[in-house]
Amino acid sequence: MTIRQTEAQFKAAYISQFLATYMAHRYEADCMSGHAGEPYKHQPIEDAAFLANEAWNQISEFVENSAPHAHTLCGVFAIPAK
């Protein structure tokens, strides 16, 4: 059974993974500095959402313009036909 990600699922996963990676990358330095400026209260939420939108748009465009070479992505993402 193939599970295909919808746009909302893709963006939710992208945003959560982006933010987790961002904070994981900063974690040690933040701990060593005593969390100066409380960076965890200033996460790049808008950037993550923007990047998720851009990534989805690029994937959709690639699938639309690259068939049949995009068959592997078609099986992963539920991209509606235009």
VOTI-47517 format. One record per residue (C-alpha): residue number from 1; residue in three letters; x negated, y negated, z. Coordinates in pm, whole numbers. Layout:
SITE:NUM:Ala:X:Y:Z
...
This chain:
SITE:1:Met:0:0:0
SITE:2:Thr:-138:-338:-100
SITE:3:Ile:-79:-632:129
SITE:4:Arg:-88:-960:-55
SITE:5:Gln:-146:-1287:126
SITE:6:Thr:102:-1566:68
SITE:7:Glu:-9:-1928:52
SITE:8:Ala:98:-1991:412
SITE:9:Gln:-84:-1680:538
SITE:10:Phe:-399:-1772:348
SITE:11:Lys:-402:-2128:479
SITE:12:Ala:-334:-2020:838
SITE:13:Ala:-619:-1767:824
SITE:14:Tyr:-854:-2016:654
SITE:15:Ile:-785:-2291:907
SITE:16:Ser:-821:-2066:1213
SITE:17:Gln:-1140:-1908:1080
SITE:18:Phe:-1287:-2247:987
SITE:19:Leu:-1219:-2393:1331
SITE:20:Ala:-1345:-2084:1512
SITE:21:Thr:-1664:-2083:1306
SITE:22:Tyr:-1713:-2455:1358
SITE:23:Met:-1686:-2429:1735
SITE:24:Ala:-1888:-2107:1756
SITE:25:His:-2169:-2280:1567
SITE:26:Arg:-2163:-2573:1814
SITE:27:Tyr:-2104:-2370:2130
SITE:28:Glu:-2459:-2324:2256
SITE:29:Ala:-2560:-2686:2198
SITE:30:Asp:-2238:-2805:2361
SITE:31:Cys:-2301:-2589:2668
SITE:32:Met:-2660:-2712:2697
SITE:33:Ser:-2547:-3075:2679
SITE:34:Gly:-2262:-3030:2925
SITE:35:His:-2001:-3076:2652
SITE:36:Ala:-2082:-3443:2613
SITE:37:Gly:-1795:-3621:2440
SITE:38:Glu:-1579:-3310:2480
SITE:39:Pro:-1616:-3196:2116
SITE:40:Tyr:-1353:-2927:2169
SITE:41:Lys:-1100:-3211:2192
SITE:42:His:-1212:-3348:1855
SITE:43:Gln:-1206:-3050:1622
SITE:44:Pro:-1189:-3113:1247
SITE:45:Ile:-824:-3005:1208
SITE:46:Glu:-752:-3237:915
SITE:47:Asp:-1069:-3127:737
SITE:48:Ala:-978:-2761:786
SITE:49:Ala:-629:-2817:643
SITE:50:Phe:-768:-3014:348
SITE:51:Leu:-1023:-2745:271
SITE:52:Ala:-758:-2471:296
SITE:53:Asn:-544:-2658:43
SITE:54:Glu:-838:-2707:-191
SITE:55:Ala:-941:-2342:-165
SITE:56:Trp:-586:-2221:-239
SITE:57:Asn:-558:-2455:-537
SITE:58:Gln:-890:-2331:-678
SITE:59:Ile:-794:-1966:-630
SITE:60:Ser:-456:-2025:-795
SITE:61:Glu:-616:-2208:-1087
SITE:62:Phe:-877:-1936:-1128
SITE:63:Val:-616:-1661:-1132
SITE:64:Glu:-398:-1855:-1375
SITE:65:Asn:-679:-1939:-1617
SITE:66:Ser:-897:-1628:-1594
SITE:67:Ala:-658:-1339:-1657
SITE:68:Pro:-734:-1054:-1704
SITE:69:His:-1068:-1111:-1527
SITE:70:Ala:-892:-1233:-1212
SITE:71:His:-716:-900:-1153
SITE:72:Thr:-899:-843:-826
SITE:73:Leu:-769:-1170:-683
SITE:74:Cys:-416:-1107:-811
SITE:75:Gly:-405:-798:-593
SITE:76:Val:-509:-993:-284
SITE:77:Phe:-310:-1315:-315
SITE:78:Ala:62:-1354:-382
SITE:79:Ile:30:-1637:-631
SITE:80:Pro:359:-1722:-801
SITE:81:Ala:360:-1749:-1179
SITE:82:Lys:396:-2100:-1318
